[in-house]
Amino acid sequence: MGNVSVVDELLGLDAQPAARGVADFAATIAASNGMLIPLELLVQARLPAGATHEQAALLKREYRHKSRLLDSDRPLLACVCDILADSTPEPIALAACVAALAPPEVPRVLAMSLDLARALTAPIEADEIIIRAALNSDPRHAAAGLQTLRSALAARSDTRLLVVLHDVRNGVASPTAPHDLMRALADLADMVCALPLLTRARGTAAAAQRALYMDTATRLDALGLKRLAPGLYGQRHARVPARPSAWLTRIMNRLPQADVLGLGPAAHSRFNEMHFDNHTDAGLHARDVKRGGYGIARTYASSPLEQFVEALLHKLAGGGVVDVTALAVRCQCASPMFMKACDSTIDALRNSGALSGKDARRVSLQASNDAHFGETHARLGQLRDALPTIAPLGKW
């Protein structure tokens, strides 16, 4: 669990599990090296908006220190950088931090709030930018922010903008999606993602969230956007030439097979089943990295069931057909007892129309049922506890 904060947010994944187990960072990476087909690596970072050139130098040092542990033939999938809106950024220093996260040829994805996007005035090298926008955002401010961002990205005319919608009322849905905001997004954004509208509500609120999602999807379709993947809509005549797949589809489908290298305070790394959280305190993190350490505060392991559920949700959100048996085998949880519980859960979701597929072991999320992703997300999450804890043997 907890691969990349931006992806977690898009899927509404649960909080990271309680710490359990201890692992050595260097030894864990060494164990993941030497594969016949090297696993892809995704670099992730969380940057304070008030970034400085000193932070850029520290990030560069941390990346150099950690990347020395990796095989030289390790392919880099992308670099995902979440920019936290805690202060007005100094654009040149922020650009230097982003540049320090990975080699120049690695695709970069930046995530930030709409307010922060309006404050950017200098070009930042990025292939895609994710903007978080609440449904109660002022349409004029949203349009102004996206226009400002496009001007700042003038040097990179191929950069695509993805706007992620969310409802700020914590599960109490708005009756309808505001038309003026949808119009502004359709005119200025290359893609709009609405999945977060589905995954935060539970119980009776889930039906209201589903109705809101359907209203949003209908409005986006009426404004000329086409569905690219579950919850993801794009311009029919995009200003940026279409790539083989959209960001969401590409990352969701490939992330479960990738290792994750986290840089900076509060970043997260994952190699095999082991997870490593960096210090959240910037001062502690900096001191550790400067002393030659890795800036890691804690380690823990995810169970095979947690890995299975996370990978299944990623692949469904990516819009592909999932071979459940093959996925369970890869996650080393394909026991008869678990597969029975898995079949029961998936059968119920398929019979209710929440998933597509005639075969119980091959399912997908289609346009006809992606509004049920909230229920699917919640029911599949219960599979993490599908197997009972084995009680210790008593005395003879």
Secondary structure, DSSP 8 states (H G I E B T S, - for coil): ----HHHHHHHT------------HHHHHHHHS--SS---EEEEEEEESS--HHHHHHHHHHHHHHHTTS-TT--EEEEEEEEE-SS---HHHHHHHHHTTS-TTS-EEEEEEHHHHHH--S----SEEEEEEETTS-HHHHHHHHHHHHHHTTT-TT-EEEEEEE-TTTT---SS--HHHHHHHHHH-SEEE-THHHHS--THHHHHHHHHHHHHHHHHHHTTEEEEETTEEEETT-SS---SS-HHHHHHHHGGGSEEEEESTT-EEEETTEEEEE-SSHHHHHHHHHTT---EEEEEE--HHHHHHHHHHHHHHTT--EEHHHHHHHTT---HHHHHHHHHHHHHHHHTTSSB-SSTTEEB--TTTGGGHHHHHHHHHGGGG-S---------
